[in-house]
Structure formats: C-alpha cells, structure tokens
Amino acid sequence: MTTLTARLHREPRTWLSNPATIIIAAMMTGMTFSASGAAPTPLYHLYQEPFGATSATLTVIFAAYVLSLLLALLMTGALSDHVGRRPTVLGALMLGAAGALRFGALF
C-alpha cells in the first residue's frame, strides 16, 4: 500500500511547467504543423509534367488535400475533447513524422 501511495504522490515535473519550455514547445509544434501541412502544395506543379497531369487533375488533387485537412481538423478537435490535448498533439506529431518519412521514401 505504501508503494502505491508513494507512486501516486510523486514530485511534479517542474521543468514542464516552466513558461519558456512551454513557449518553445508550442512554437516548435506550430512550426512543424505549418511546414508539414503546406509542404505538398508547391510540389503539385513540379510533378505535373513528369506524371502527365492536367490542370483539372491538379485541381482535383488539391481539393482532395484540402478536404482531408478539413476532416482531420474536425475529427481531432472532437478527439482532443475526449482524450485530452497533449495525447492528441503527440499523436498528430507522430503521424506527421511518419507521413513525411513515407513521402520522402517515395520520392
């Protein structure tokens, strides 16, 4: 019983509540999401010629990209209300990193 009580009453991690740490982590997370969210857009024009895509095809691809982002935002908003902000952001960062690695492996 004493070990359970000792585990429940641990010392808080003070470095996580440091305002500078929170600001730096928030800035890095925001930059990561911004960079990875907008990364494919300028590449569509570069890939148009090698893949033989028309302007209409690029429009459909971009529309699908925008709709998937919208759906992801709506779903993760509800998910973060249910499980919390930190697990949702960490999961999104991991999925973003996995997607970037996969995208980099393809090209």
Buried (B, 14 or more C-beta within 10 A) or exposed (E): EEEEEEEEEEEEEEEEEEEEEEEEEEEEBEEBBEEBEEEBEEEBEEBBEEEEBEEEEBEEBEEEBEEEEEEEEEEBEEBBEEEEEEEBBEBBBEEBEEEBEEEEEEE
